[in-house]
Amino acid sequence: MADMSGQDPSEITMATVDEERKGATFSGTVILGIDPEGGEVVFFRDFLIEDYKGELTAYLATDGDITKSIDLGELDRKSPSFRLPIPLGTDTLPYNTVVLSDKKSKKKILTIDL
């Protein structure tokens, strides 16, 4: 899914996640990259969420600050590997984190440094 061919490896921004927060376990890889089908995306590869019952929303943020972020939408928990598109024309340079927050309460659950 995360076909990074044709991209300079030094320009691929990614993070490996293995965290326990709020009684839940998060593991996998998060990649900010170019989708082979077009546009920039945040890839979640082999991303597992254990023991979390709520729904999560992902944000591409600057320093974990949701007020300086792009709402990427709800996480797809049916599949461990999925992508969330970034709006076309977005300058992703200032964004260095992915924040997962509870959809209902809006509380930050996990901040992933890219």
C-alpha positions as CSV (number, residue, x, y, z in Angstrom):
1,M,0.0,0.0,0.0
2,A,2.6,2.6,1.0
3,D,4.5,2.5,-2.3
4,M,7.3,5.0,-1.8
5,S,9.1,4.2,-5.1
6,G,10.2,7.2,-7.0
7,Q,10.5,9.3,-3.8
8,D,13.8,10.4,-2.3
9,P,14.1,8.3,0.9
10,S,15.5,11.3,2.8
11,E,12.2,13.1,2.1
12,I,9.9,10.4,3.4
13,T,8.7,11.4,6.9
14,M,7.7,8.5,9.1
15,A,7.3,7.3,12.7
16,T,7.1,3.9,14.3
17,V,4.5,3.8,17.0
18,D,4.5,1.5,20.0
19,E,2.8,3.4,22.8
20,E,0.4,2.8,25.6
21,R,-1.9,5.7,26.4
22,K,-5.2,5.9,28.4
23,G,-5.2,2.1,28.8
24,A,-5.0,1.5,25.1
25,T,-2.1,0.2,23.0
26,F,-1.1,1.7,19.7
27,S,1.4,0.2,17.3
28,G,2.4,0.4,13.7
29,T,4.0,2.9,11.3
30,V,2.7,6.3,10.3
31,I,4.1,7.8,7.0
32,L,3.6,11.3,5.5
33,G,4.1,10.7,1.8
34,I,2.9,10.8,-1.8
35,D,0.1,8.5,-2.7
36,P,0.8,6.6,-6.0
37,E,-2.8,7.4,-7.0
38,G,-2.1,11.1,-6.5
39,G,-1.7,13.7,-3.8
40,E,-0.1,13.6,-0.3
41,V,-1.5,11.3,2.3
42,V,-0.8,10.1,5.8
43,F,-0.4,6.3,5.6
44,F,-1.1,4.1,8.6
45,R,0.7,0.8,8.0
46,D,0.1,-2.3,10.2
47,F,-1.5,0.2,12.7
48,L,-3.2,-1.7,15.5
49,I,-5.3,-0.2,18.3
50,E,-6.0,-2.4,21.3
51,D,-8.3,-1.8,24.2
52,Y,-9.7,1.5,23.0
53,K,-13.5,1.6,22.6
54,G,-14.1,5.1,21.3
55,E,-13.7,6.5,17.7
56,L,-10.6,8.4,16.9
57,T,-10.0,11.3,14.6
58,A,-6.5,12.0,13.1
59,Y,-5.0,15.5,12.7
60,L,-1.8,16.5,10.9
61,A,-0.5,19.1,13.4
62,T,2.3,21.5,14.2
63,D,4.0,20.5,17.4
64,G,0.9,18.5,18.5
65,D,-1.3,21.6,18.6
66,I,-4.7,20.7,17.2
67,T,-5.5,24.4,16.7
68,K,-2.7,24.4,14.1
69,S,-3.8,21.3,12.3
70,I,-5.6,19.7,9.4
71,D,-8.5,17.3,10.2
72,L,-7.7,14.2,8.3
73,G,-10.9,12.4,9.4
74,E,-11.7,9.2,11.3
75,L,-9.3,6.3,11.6
76,D,-10.3,3.2,9.7
77,R,-10.2,0.5,12.4
78,K,-11.4,-2.2,10.2
79,S,-8.1,-2.5,8.4
80,P,-4.6,-2.2,9.9
81,S,-3.3,-0.4,6.8
82,F,-5.1,2.6,5.3
83,R,-4.5,6.2,4.2
84,L,-6.0,9.5,5.0
85,P,-5.7,12.1,2.2
86,I,-4.3,15.6,2.8
87,P,-6.2,18.4,1.0
88,L,-4.6,19.2,-2.4
89,G,-2.4,22.3,-2.3
90,T,-1.5,21.9,1.4
91,D,2.0,22.9,2.3
92,T,3.0,20.1,4.7
93,L,6.3,21.5,5.7
94,P,5.1,23.0,9.0
95,Y,3.4,19.8,10.1
96,N,5.5,17.5,12.2
97,T,3.0,15.5,14.2
98,V,-0.1,13.3,13.8
99,V,-2.5,13.7,16.7
100,L,-5.2,11.1,17.5
101,S,-8.1,12.5,19.5
102,D,-11.3,11.0,20.8
103,K,-14.0,11.9,18.3
104,K,-16.7,12.5,21.0
105,S,-14.7,14.2,23.8
106,K,-12.1,15.9,21.5
107,K,-9.4,14.9,24.0
108,K,-5.9,14.1,22.7
109,I,-5.2,10.4,23.1
110,L,-1.8,10.1,21.3
111,T,0.7,12.5,19.6
112,I,3.0,10.9,17.0
113,D,6.2,12.8,16.2
114,L,7.0,12.5,12.5
